[in-house]
Amino acid sequence: MNEHDTHVTRAWVLHPDIKSDRNRRVAAIALDEAVALAAALPNLDVVGTNVVPLPKPHAGKLFGKGKIAELKEILAEAEVELVLVDGPVTPVQQRNLEKEWNVKLLDRTGLILEIFSDRAATREGVLQVEMAALSYQRTRLVRAWTHLERQRGGLGFVGGPGETQIEADRRAIDDQLVRIRRQIDKVAKTRTLHREARAKVPYPIVALVGYTNAGKSTLFNRLTGADVMAKDMLFATLDPTMRSIKLDSGLDLIMSDTVGFISDLPTELVAAFRATLEEVLAADLIVHVRDIAHDNTEEQAQDVRTILKSLGAKDDTPLLELWNKVDLLQGEAHEAAINRANRDPNIHAVSALTGEGLPDFLATLTSLLEVAKTVQELHIPFDQGKRRAWLHEKGLIEEETQGEGGFDIIVRWTAQEARSFDRI
């Protein structure tokens, strides 16, 4: 740890509650999430919060004169160094508010980018964050990049005030983006090779998805014995992690832990992290992990469904809902969750922390994955060697005999594998 790491930045979180926004969320819940986002950054002390009611945003300064003056006094008295605005802030608004309040300011996108730059661990993750941050900065060339007053690893352009800030024009940024995309393509090819290598092992893939902090990594660690970072913190996991496990039933499978979803994820990051969510599209079964004890669990679940749809997840891929953290529910609420899950075979109420409900969930997992594989007879003519080679490569052939004009083959495969074969 260097000397810069000991400095704690005093921060204030503002949630603009914009009345003209038809899609606005419950202000108190949105503010709590914004505070949780801030808590995901090291060396940051949130000393205060405000919900700021707004009929509509002011073009130049976001807030009205009276509110700006009122907040200026509050921020000065609290010796705030950084203001986090939970929502979009234009470059002009950001510059004006920083001048008015004499603080640094980050909007929701900037804050999430800071978190991602802190957390990305794999080569692809680091490159994806750098590309997202450059795309974000490209739209904000009216001013220099604002950042937290600390030095750490990660992106070269996110550091302390003593470091040189990027002052490149759009062409320079575009050149960097081209370079990064080339590097990402190389890394993606490596991941494709790894995925093809896994495909040769006829193990089904189970992808864990869910809102950030729903407990995916805790569940992943419990089931696989892995040591993935699992904390009560937003975006604890950024890079996809995969482990093969053998269930008590004897079934082998590959489990994938993915980056948590969040409402209003910056568009730059949706595009940048699409590649890291490819495992979800390749999955034989998707497990949607929900924090059932969260006040906003229904809205979070809907956000996850929306993102899955936008990613192109197949409607016919089996999906289980895992209502996690039932250990946090008390009395009637706990009983109601258990009863609801008992009535629906696609819902399981569990606690990844205590293990409650997991045996039943794993039994359902086994039956779904086994049922998902069907046996089929195929006849492949001699001139379709590529199709036969693909079946051998995937390890799908149960029996093969050579007859007149081609091969008679019995395969055992999933519906997704059958669709892939049809496209060859």
Kinemage of the C-alpha trace (Angstrom):
@kinemage 1
@onewidth
@group {chain A} dominant
@subgroup {mainchain}
@vectorlist {calphas} color= white
{ca met a 1} P 0.000 0.000 0.000
{ca asn a 2} L 1.453 3.377 -0.940
{ca glu a 3} L 0.969 6.713 0.786
{ca his a 4} L -1.882 7.728 -1.519
{ca asp a 5} L -3.974 4.735 -0.464
{ca thr a 6} L -4.353 6.128 3.067
{ca his a 7} L -6.289 9.210 1.938
{ca val a 8} L -10.030 8.847 2.450
{ca thr a 9} L -12.176 10.967 0.128
{ca arg a 10} L -15.199 12.597 1.756
{ca ala a 11} L -18.173 12.055 -0.573
{ca trp a 12} L -21.813 13.124 -0.775
{ca val a 13} L -24.432 11.222 -2.772
{ca leu a 14} L -27.269 13.063 -4.553
{ca his a 15} L -30.219 11.370 -6.243
{ca pro a 16} L -32.134 13.733 -8.558
{ca asp a 17} L -35.795 12.659 -8.377
{ca ile a 18} L -36.942 13.996 -11.745
{ca lys a 19} L -40.737 14.197 -11.862
{ca ser a 20} L -40.854 14.386 -15.673
{ca asp a 21} L -39.071 11.002 -15.969
{ca arg a 22} L -41.795 8.402 -16.502
{ca asn a 23} L -39.377 5.566 -15.705
{ca arg a 24} L -38.084 7.037 -12.479
{ca arg a 25} L -37.531 4.612 -9.616
{ca val a 26} L -38.607 4.950 -5.984
{ca ala a 27} L -36.266 7.695 -4.789
{ca ala a 28} L -35.330 6.193 -1.399
{ca ile a 29} L -34.493 2.796 -2.912
{ca ala a 30} L -32.511 4.392 -5.756
{ca leu a 31} L -30.557 6.472 -3.238
{ca asp a 32} L -29.738 3.361 -1.170
{ca glu a 33} L -28.385 1.659 -4.291
{ca ala a 34} L -26.288 4.710 -5.165
{ca val a 35} L -24.803 4.681 -1.650
{ca ala a 36} L -24.054 0.957 -2.057
{ca leu a 37} L -22.300 1.737 -5.345
{ca ala a 38} L -20.184 4.355 -3.589
{ca ala a 39} L -19.352 1.842 -0.845
{ca ala a 40} L -17.932 -0.462 -3.526
{ca leu a 41} L -15.031 1.966 -4.017
{ca pro a 42} L -12.071 1.863 -1.632
{ca asn a 43} L -11.014 4.904 0.405
{ca leu a 44} L -14.370 6.625 0.053
{ca asp a 45} L -16.390 7.876 3.027
{ca val a 46} L -20.004 8.817 2.258
{ca val a 47} L -20.651 11.581 4.800
{ca gly a 48} L -24.147 12.499 3.612
{ca thr a 49} L -26.936 11.931 1.106
{ca asn a 50} L -29.851 13.834 -0.409
{ca val a 51} L -32.834 13.127 -2.633
{ca val a 52} L -33.306 16.281 -4.718
{ca pro a 53} L -36.852 16.639 -6.149
{ca leu a 54} L -36.772 18.185 -9.640
{ca pro a 55} L -39.697 18.996 -11.962
{ca lys a 56} L -37.201 18.656 -14.844
{ca pro a 57} L -33.403 18.982 -15.245
{ca his a 58} L -31.942 22.470 -15.806
{ca ala a 59} L -29.869 22.471 -19.005
{ca gly a 60} L -26.780 24.281 -17.683
{ca lys a 61} L -26.517 23.250 -14.050
{ca leu a 62} L -28.987 20.343 -13.573
{ca phe a 63} L -30.423 21.957 -10.414
{ca gly a 64} L -32.032 25.348 -9.842
{ca lys a 65} L -30.168 28.339 -8.355
{ca gly a 66} L -31.758 28.012 -4.914
{ca lys a 67} L -30.977 24.300 -4.588
{ca ile a 68} L -27.392 24.828 -5.821
{ca ala a 69} L -26.822 27.543 -3.196
{ca glu a 70} L -28.404 25.404 -0.450
{ca leu a 71} L -26.259 22.377 -1.346
{ca lys a 72} L -23.128 24.547 -1.578
{ca glu a 73} L -23.453 25.451 2.097
{ca ile a 74} L -24.119 21.841 3.111
{ca leu a 75} L -21.172 20.492 1.112
{ca ala a 76} L -18.780 23.167 2.395
{ca glu a 77} L -19.781 22.573 6.017
{ca ala a 78} L -19.266 18.807 5.603
{ca glu a 79} L -15.884 19.387 3.880
{ca val a 80} L -16.992 17.274 0.915
{ca glu a 81} L -14.406 16.590 -1.796
{ca leu a 82} L -16.466 14.476 -4.180
{ca val a 83} L -20.158 14.646 -5.161
{ca leu a 84} L -21.722 11.543 -6.704
{ca val a 85} L -24.855 12.265 -8.732
{ca asp a 86} L -27.028 9.178 -9.216
{ca gly a 87} L -28.040 9.828 -12.803
{ca pro a 88} L -26.723 11.287 -16.058
{ca val a 89} L -24.897 14.632 -15.884
{ca thr a 90} L -23.898 16.427 -19.087
{ca pro a 91} L -20.306 17.660 -19.459
{ca val a 92} L -21.479 21.282 -19.203
{ca gln a 93} L -23.522 20.560 -16.058
{ca gln a 94} L -20.550 18.742 -14.524
{ca arg a 95} L -18.132 21.617 -15.208
{ca asn a 96} L -20.567 24.243 -13.852
{ca leu a 97} L -21.425 22.319 -10.686
{ca glu a 98} L -17.764 21.644 -9.927
{ca lys a 99} L -17.072 25.389 -10.195
{ca glu a 100} L -20.086 26.297 -8.040
{ca trp a 101} L -19.327 23.793 -5.284
{ca asn a 102} L -15.521 23.579 -5.572
{ca val a 103} L -15.650 19.769 -5.574
{ca lys a 104} L -15.037 16.930 -7.981
{ca leu a 105} L -18.181 15.377 -9.414
{ca leu a 106} L -18.994 11.988 -10.933
{ca asp a 107} L -22.297 10.937 -12.461
{ca arg a 108} L -23.656 7.389 -12.285
{ca thr a 109} L -21.768 6.290 -15.401
{ca gly a 110} L -18.479 7.738 -14.154
{ca leu a 111} L -18.926 6.075 -10.766
{ca ile a 112} L -19.642 2.642 -12.253
{ca leu a 113} L -16.634 3.027 -14.561
{ca glu a 114} L -14.471 3.791 -11.518
{ca ile a 115} L -15.744 0.643 -9.789
{ca phe a 116} L -15.194 -1.476 -12.875
{ca ser a 117} L -11.655 -0.130 -13.339
{ca asp a 118} L -10.908 -1.108 -9.738
{ca arg a 119} L -12.341 -4.620 -10.063
{ca ala a 120} L -11.414 -5.895 -13.524
{ca ala a 121} L -8.942 -8.732 -13.014
{ca thr a 122} L -8.532 -10.560 -16.325
{ca arg a 123} L -6.827 -9.110 -19.402
{ca glu a 124} L -10.151 -8.924 -21.251
{ca gly a 125} L -11.867 -7.257 -18.306
{ca val a 126} L -9.206 -4.534 -18.092
{ca leu a 127} L -9.400 -3.892 -21.848
{ca gln a 128} L -13.212 -3.800 -21.814
{ca val a 129} L -13.198 -1.223 -19.009
{ca glu a 130} L -10.601 0.891 -20.799
{ca met a 131} L -12.674 0.838 -23.973
{ca ala a 132} L -15.838 1.772 -22.083
{ca ala a 133} L -14.097 4.615 -20.277
{ca leu a 134} L -12.655 5.999 -23.527
{ca ser a 135} L -16.087 5.839 -25.181
{ca tyr a 136} L -17.506 7.739 -22.209
{ca gln a 137} L -14.695 10.298 -22.259
{ca arg a 138} L -15.081 10.811 -26.003
{ca thr a 139} L -18.455 12.447 -25.359
{ca arg a 140} L -17.001 14.732 -22.696
{ca leu a 141} L -14.152 16.505 -24.468
{ca val a 142} L -15.408 19.897 -23.319
{ca arg a 143} L -13.547 19.261 -20.084
{ca ala a 144} L -10.776 17.199 -18.544
{ca trp a 145} L -11.564 13.819 -17.003
{ca thr a 146} L -12.477 14.097 -13.314
{ca his a 147} L -11.376 11.302 -11.069
{ca leu a 148} L -10.891 10.351 -7.447
{ca glu a 149} L -7.851 11.626 -5.605
{ca arg a 150} L -5.911 8.402 -5.330
{ca gln a 151} L -3.406 6.372 -7.276
{ca arg a 152} L -3.840 2.686 -7.975
{ca gly a 153} L -3.498 0.077 -10.655
{ca gly a 154} L -5.990 -0.259 -13.439
{ca leu a 155} L -6.463 2.254 -16.202
{ca gly a 156} L -3.557 4.488 -17.100
{ca phe a 157} L -5.754 7.569 -17.219
{ca val a 158} L -7.490 7.153 -13.855
{ca gly a 159} L -5.219 8.383 -11.083
{ca gly a 160} L -4.320 11.204 -8.735
{ca pro a 161} L -4.334 14.919 -9.547
{ca gly a 162} L -0.551 14.936 -9.976
{ca glu a 163} L -0.748 12.601 -12.933
{ca thr a 164} L -1.061 13.792 -16.521
{ca gln a 165} L -4.704 13.850 -17.632
{ca ile a 166} L -5.771 12.770 -21.087
{ca glu a 167} L -6.202 15.847 -23.294
{ca ala a 168} L -6.495 14.062 -26.615
{ca asp a 169} L -8.955 14.994 -29.305
{ca arg a 170} L -11.527 12.611 -30.760
{ca arg a 171} L -9.120 11.268 -33.367
{ca ala a 172} L -6.575 10.305 -30.727
{ca ile a 173} L -9.263 8.569 -28.674
{ca asp a 174} L -10.558 6.784 -31.765
{ca asp a 175} L -7.021 5.559 -32.490
{ca gln a 176} L -6.834 4.162 -28.967
{ca leu a 177} L -10.238 2.534 -29.337
{ca val a 178} L -9.126 0.810 -32.552
{ca arg a 179} L -5.998 -0.478 -30.795
{ca ile a 180} L -7.988 -1.758 -27.815
{ca arg a 181} L -10.578 -3.434 -30.040
{ca arg a 182} L -7.770 -5.317 -31.800
{ca gln a 183} L -6.419 -6.488 -28.442
{ca ile a 184} L -9.913 -7.503 -27.306
{ca asp a 185} L -10.378 -9.481 -30.536
{ca lys a 186} L -7.191 -11.404 -29.765
{ca val a 187} L -8.309 -12.141 -26.213
{ca ala a 188} L -11.794 -13.082 -27.456
{ca lys a 189} L -10.256 -15.575 -29.884
{ca thr a 190} L -8.425 -17.181 -26.982
{ca arg a 191} L -11.708 -17.405 -25.061
{ca thr a 192} L -13.351 -18.954 -28.121
{ca leu a 193} L -10.629 -21.611 -28.195
{ca his a 194} L -11.209 -22.287 -24.487
{ca arg a 195} L -14.948 -22.523 -25.109
{ca glu a 196} L -14.397 -24.939 -28.007
{ca ala a 197} L -12.157 -27.037 -25.775
{ca arg a 198} L -14.930 -27.172 -23.160
{ca ala a 199} L -17.451 -28.061 -25.856
{ca lys a 200} L -15.501 -31.249 -26.550
{ca val a 201} L -16.330 -32.319 -23.010
{ca pro a 202} L -20.038 -33.194 -23.114
{ca tyr a 203} L -20.829 -31.343 -19.879
{ca pro a 204} L -23.830 -29.026 -19.730
{ca ile a 205} L -23.149 -25.372 -18.851
{ca val a 206} L -25.129 -23.673 -16.069
{ca ala a 207} L -24.916 -19.857 -16.004
{ca leu a 208} L -25.657 -17.908 -12.834
{ca val a 209} L -27.156 -14.509 -13.590
{ca gly a 210} L -28.772 -11.899 -11.398
{ca tyr a 211} L -28.809 -8.373 -10.100
{ca thr a 212} L -25.522 -7.261 -8.587
{ca asn a 213} L -25.119 -8.381 -4.947
{ca ala a 214} L -27.869 -11.017 -5.239
{ca gly a 215} L -25.470 -13.660 -3.882
{ca lys a 216} L -24.285 -15.373 -7.078
{ca ser a 217} L -20.655 -15.606 -6.015
{ca thr a 218} L -21.538 -16.932 -2.555
{ca leu a 219} L -23.645 -19.637 -4.223
{ca phe a 220} L -20.896 -20.331 -6.779
{ca asn a 221} L -18.300 -20.730 -4.027
{ca arg a 222} L -20.540 -23.029 -1.980
{ca leu a 223} L -21.299 -25.318 -4.929
{ca thr a 224} L -17.852 -25.378 -6.554
{ca gly a 225} L -15.447 -24.847 -3.686
{ca ala a 226} L -13.958 -21.930 -5.632
{ca asp a 227} L -12.514 -18.834 -4.040
{ca val a 228} L -14.328 -16.099 -5.963
{ca met a 229} L -14.535 -12.708 -4.272
{ca ala a 230} L -17.890 -12.765 -2.463
{ca lys a 231} L -18.706 -9.693 -0.386
{ca asp a 232} L -21.835 -7.770 0.508
{ca met a 233} L -20.883 -5.223 -2.117
{ca leu a 234} L -22.075 -4.195 -5.558
{ca phe a 235} L -20.014 -5.552 -8.472
{ca ala a 236} L -17.898 -7.872 -6.324
{ca thr a 237} L -17.504 -10.076 -9.412
{ca leu a 238} L -16.594 -8.542 -12.753
{ca asp a 239} L -14.902 -11.278 -14.724
{ca pro a 240} L -16.712 -14.491 -15.688
{ca thr a 241} L -15.468 -17.490 -13.726
{ca met a 242} L -16.132 -21.097 -14.728
{ca arg a 243} L -15.654 -24.308 -12.746
{ca ser a 244} L -16.543 -27.913 -13.462
{ca ile a 245} L -18.355 -29.695 -10.624
{ca lys a 246} L -19.773 -33.161 -10.030
{ca leu a 247} L -23.155 -33.279 -8.296
{ca asp a 248} L -24.061 -35.976 -5.767
{ca ser a 249} L -26.198 -37.504 -8.528
{ca gly a 250} L -22.988 -38.142 -10.488
{ca leu a 251} L -23.817 -35.499 -13.085
{ca asp a 252} L -20.849 -33.403 -14.269
{ca leu a 253} L -21.498 -29.804 -15.247
{ca ile a 254} L -19.723 -26.507 -15.818
{ca met a 255} L -20.942 -23.570 -13.725
{ca ser a 256} L -20.383 -19.965 -14.784
{ca asp a 257} L -20.501 -16.963 -12.432
{ca thr a 258} L -21.149 -13.724 -14.339
{ca val a 259} L -20.988 -9.984 -13.729
{ca gly a 260} L -24.029 -8.695 -11.846
{ca phe a 261} L -26.663 -6.744 -13.740
{ca ile a 262} L -27.852 -3.323 -12.631
{ca ser a 263} L -30.573 -0.935 -13.720
{ca asp a 264} L -29.487 1.931 -15.978
{ca leu a 265} L -26.149 0.272 -16.698
{ca pro a 266} L -24.146 2.763 -18.794
{ca thr a 267} L -24.609 2.049 -22.488
{ca glu a 268} L -20.826 2.036 -22.933
{ca leu a 269} L -20.572 -0.851 -20.480
{ca val a 270} L -23.506 -2.814 -21.885
{ca ala a 271} L -21.665 -2.962 -25.208
{ca ala a 272} L -18.238 -3.485 -23.686
{ca phe a 273} L -19.232 -6.369 -21.432
{ca arg a 274} L -21.430 -8.174 -23.920
{ca ala a 275} L -18.529 -10.495 -24.721
{ca thr a 276} L -18.129 -11.495 -21.072
{ca leu a 277} L -21.786 -12.568 -21.057
{ca glu a 278} L -21.419 -14.900 -24.053
{ca glu a 279} L -21.342 -17.799 -21.583
{ca val a 280} L -24.970 -17.027 -20.743
{ca leu a 281} L -26.000 -17.435 -24.386
{ca ala a 282} L -24.121 -20.751 -24.617
{ca ala a 283} L -25.674 -22.112 -21.415
{ca asp a 284} L -27.878 -25.211 -21.309
{ca leu a 285} L -29.576 -23.810 -18.196
{ca ile a 286} L -29.795 -20.288 -16.755
{ca val a 287} L -30.178 -19.803 -13.000
{ca his a 288} L -31.559 -16.362 -12.126
{ca val a 289} L -30.363 -15.638 -8.577
{ca arg a 290} L -32.552 -13.096 -6.775
{ca asp a 291} L -32.074 -11.332 -3.449
{ca ile a 292} L -35.588 -12.114 -2.242
{ca ala a 293} L -35.064 -10.101 0.956
{ca his a 294} L -34.401 -6.867 -0.957
{ca asp a 295} L -37.169 -4.243 -0.889
{ca asn a 296} L -36.811 -3.812 -4.652
{ca thr a 297} L -36.552 -7.498 -5.587
{ca glu a 298} L -39.351 -7.415 -8.203
{ca glu a 299} L -37.909 -4.404 -10.029
{ca gln a 300} L -34.414 -5.955 -9.913
{ca ala a 301} L -35.781 -9.195 -11.383
{ca gln a 302} L -37.434 -7.284 -14.208
{ca asp a 303} L -34.159 -5.478 -14.964
{ca val a 304} L -32.400 -8.856 -15.228
{ca arg a 305} L -35.090 -10.235 -17.564
{ca thr a 306} L -34.834 -7.132 -19.763
{ca ile a 307} L -31.042 -7.423 -20.033
{ca leu a 308} L -31.248 -11.166 -20.779
{ca lys a 309} L -33.677 -10.428 -23.594
{ca ser a 310} L -31.441 -7.679 -24.980
{ca leu a 311} L -28.498 -10.092 -24.959
{ca gly a 312} L -30.467 -12.486 -27.135
{ca ala a 313} L -30.984 -15.290 -24.602
{ca lys a 314} L -33.095 -18.040 -26.194
{ca asp a 315} L -36.686 -18.411 -24.990
{ca asp a 316} L -36.350 -22.200 -25.000
{ca thr a 317} L -33.284 -22.252 -22.698
{ca pro a 318} L -34.530 -23.617 -19.341
{ca leu a 319} L -34.475 -20.999 -16.572
{ca leu a 320} L -34.736 -21.487 -12.821
{ca glu a 321} L -35.371 -18.677 -10.343
{ca leu a 322} L -33.365 -19.010 -7.158
{ca trp a 323} L -34.835 -16.898 -4.374
{ca asn a 324} L -31.677 -16.372 -2.351
{ca lys a 325} L -31.167 -14.915 1.147
{ca val a 326} L -34.336 -16.452 2.638
{ca asp a 327} L -32.320 -16.572 5.893
{ca leu a 328} L -32.828 -12.789 6.066
{ca leu a 329} L -36.631 -13.141 5.973
{ca gln a 330} L -38.473 -13.417 9.283
{ca gly a 331} L -41.692 -15.161 10.313
{ca glu a 332} L -44.533 -14.873 7.811
{ca ala a 333} L -42.316 -13.429 5.080
{ca his a 334} L -40.020 -16.476 5.276
{ca glu a 335} L -42.957 -18.879 5.267
{ca ala a 336} L -44.612 -17.083 2.328
{ca ala a 337} L -41.442 -17.326 0.219
{ca ile a 338} L -41.085 -21.049 0.966
{ca asn a 339} L -44.767 -21.736 0.161
{ca arg a 340} L -44.599 -19.753 -3.094
{ca ala a 341} L -41.502 -21.669 -4.180
{ca asn a 342} L -43.126 -25.000 -3.284
{ca arg a 343} L -46.012 -24.227 -5.646
{ca asp a 344} L -43.755 -23.478 -8.643
{ca pro a 345} L -41.216 -26.088 -9.857
{ca asn a 346} L -39.163 -23.332 -11.508
{ca ile a 347} L -38.642 -21.419 -8.251
{ca his a 348} L -36.453 -22.479 -5.334
{ca ala a 349} L -36.159 -20.563 -2.048
{ca val a 350} L -32.626 -20.988 -0.722
{ca ser a 351} L -29.849 -19.496 1.340
{ca ala a 352} L -26.434 -19.728 -0.287
{ca leu a 353} L -25.021 -18.739 3.111
{ca thr a 354} L -26.651 -21.426 5.290
{ca gly a 355} L -27.367 -24.050 2.603
{ca glu a 356} L -31.134 -24.018 3.218
{ca gly a 357} L -33.058 -25.305 0.170
{ca leu a 358} L -29.949 -26.162 -1.880
{ca pro a 359} L -30.421 -29.987 -1.966
{ca asp a 360} L -33.856 -29.594 -3.617
{ca phe a 361} L -32.442 -27.033 -6.053
{ca leu a 362} L -29.605 -29.387 -7.071
{ca ala a 363} L -32.081 -32.249 -7.561
{ca thr a 364} L -34.129 -30.060 -9.933
{ca leu a 365} L -30.935 -28.967 -11.680
{ca thr a 366} L -30.000 -32.601 -12.283
{ca ser a 367} L -33.402 -33.599 -13.643
{ca leu a 368} L -33.608 -30.574 -15.953
{ca leu a 369} L -30.151 -31.112 -17.407
{ca glu a 370} L -30.708 -34.815 -17.924
{ca val a 371} L -34.124 -34.287 -19.498
{ca ala a 372} L -32.630 -31.585 -21.701
{ca lys a 373} L -30.553 -34.233 -23.527
{ca thr a 374} L -32.484 -36.330 -26.045
{ca val a 375} L -31.514 -39.316 -28.194
{ca gln a 376} L -31.910 -39.053 -31.965
{ca glu a 377} L -31.013 -41.141 -35.024
{ca leu a 378} L -29.255 -39.410 -37.925
{ca his a 379} L -28.131 -40.455 -41.385
{ca ile a 380} L -25.151 -38.488 -42.673
{ca pro a 381} L -24.078 -39.006 -46.333
{ca phe a 382} L -20.388 -39.500 -47.074
{ca asp a 383} L -20.156 -36.030 -48.653
{ca gln a 384} L -21.167 -34.351 -45.351
{ca gly a 385} L -17.970 -35.160 -43.498
{ca lys a 386} L -17.917 -31.759 -41.797
{ca arg a 387} L -21.206 -32.488 -39.993
{ca arg a 388} L -19.991 -35.917 -38.853
{ca ala a 389} L -16.680 -34.416 -37.668
{ca trp a 390} L -18.593 -31.785 -35.642
{ca leu a 391} L -20.587 -34.509 -33.836
{ca his a 392} L -17.359 -36.354 -32.966
{ca glu a 393} L -15.704 -33.132 -31.811
{ca lys a 394} L -18.626 -32.353 -29.483
{ca gly a 395} L -18.678 -35.903 -28.093
{ca leu a 396} L -22.378 -36.346 -28.933
{ca ile a 397} L -22.225 -39.742 -30.694
{ca glu a 398} L -23.571 -42.728 -28.754
{ca glu a 399} L -23.334 -45.228 -31.611
{ca glu a 400} L -22.186 -45.146 -35.232
{ca thr a 401} L -22.377 -47.643 -38.098
{ca gln a 402} L -21.331 -47.273 -41.710
{ca gly a 403} L -23.983 -48.189 -44.261
{ca glu a 404} L -24.782 -47.616 -47.914
{ca gly a 405} L -24.281 -44.006 -48.860
{ca gly a 406} L -23.179 -42.784 -45.437
{ca phe a 407} L -23.190 -43.177 -41.668
{ca asp a 408} L -26.076 -44.090 -39.382
{ca ile a 409} L -25.462 -42.295 -36.116
{ca ile a 410} L -27.257 -42.201 -32.761
{ca val a 411} L -26.651 -38.951 -30.871
{ca arg a 412} L -27.550 -37.773 -27.393
{ca trp a 413} L -27.785 -33.996 -27.329
{ca thr a 414} L -29.559 -30.892 -26.114
{ca ala a 415} L -31.982 -28.819 -28.177
{ca gln a 416} L -29.318 -26.122 -28.448
{ca glu a 417} L -26.777 -28.617 -29.831
{ca ala a 418} L -29.368 -29.845 -32.351
{ca arg a 419} L -29.890 -26.260 -33.546
{ca ser a 420} L -26.136 -25.753 -33.901
{ca phe a 421} L -25.894 -28.972 -35.964
{ca asp a 422} L -28.670 -27.781 -38.287
{ca arg a 423} L -26.684 -24.647 -39.086
{ca ile a 424} L -23.612 -26.577 -40.283
